[in-house]
């Protein structure tokens, strides 16, 4: 199994999104405001926004896991 090292800022954001449904809802509703609280590169912010766009069709109880999976795949490639 290959372990992918996710950058710290991205790891912090994803970790919080996975345990705090209100935070994930805020991230989806106002990504610019939430992303400004994290030290992310432009590429990382773009990756998060793309992952968020895909969440629209994901059931709400699966969104945190889907965001995590999408970002892990993106960081791994």
ChimeraX attribute file (.defattr): number of C-alpha atoms within 10 A of each C-alpha:
attribute: neighborCount
match mode: 1-to-1
recipient: residues
	/A:1	3
	/A:2	5
	/A:3	7
	/A:4	11
	/A:5	10
	/A:6	15
	/A:7	13
	/A:8	12
	/A:9	16
	/A:10	23
	/A:11	15
	/A:12	14
	/A:13	21
	/A:14	22
	/A:15	13
	/A:16	15
	/A:17	21
	/A:18	18
	/A:19	12
	/A:20	12
	/A:21	15
	/A:22	11
	/A:23	15
	/A:24	23
	/A:25	15
	/A:26	13
	/A:27	19
	/A:28	18
	/A:29	12
	/A:30	11
	/A:31	16
	/A:32	12
	/A:33	11
	/A:34	15
	/A:35	18
	/A:36	10
	/A:37	10
	/A:38	14
	/A:39	15
	/A:40	17
	/A:41	12
	/A:42	9
	/A:43	9
	/A:44	18
	/A:45	18
	/A:46	12
	/A:47	17
	/A:48	24
	/A:49	17
	/A:50	15
	/A:51	19
	/A:52	20
	/A:53	12
	/A:54	13
	/A:55	18
	/A:56	11
	/A:57	8
	/A:58	12
	/A:59	10
	/A:60	13
	/A:61	9
	/A:62	11
	/A:63	21
	/A:64	22
	/A:65	14
	/A:66	19
	/A:67	23
	/A:68	20
	/A:69	14
	/A:70	18
	/A:71	21
	/A:72	18
	/A:73	11
	/A:74	15
	/A:75	15
	/A:76	12
	/A:77	6
